[in-house]
Amino acid sequence: MQPSDMVMNPKQVFLSVLIFGVAGLLLFMYLQLWIEEQHTGRVEKRKEQKATSGWGPVNYLRPVARIKTQVSHA
């Protein structure tokens, strides 16, 4: 077998690149969904643990109601 027998024509190159591209895209989409499901599950478990333990997240940027005192000027 000579090296010239192993050369792929442009149609074969295009089809192989297309097939590998589609396979890679499908794999990427599957892994992205899997990672999102794993991440979401962990966050929900943490929220459940915090809710049952009595400790929760504190939002320091939320405005707090303040008591206004009147100062009398004499």
Secondary structure, 3 states (H helix, E strand, C coil): CCHHHHCCCHHHHHHHHHHHHHHHHHHHHHHHHHHHHHHHHHHHHHHHHHHHHCCCCCCCCCCCCCCCCCCCCC
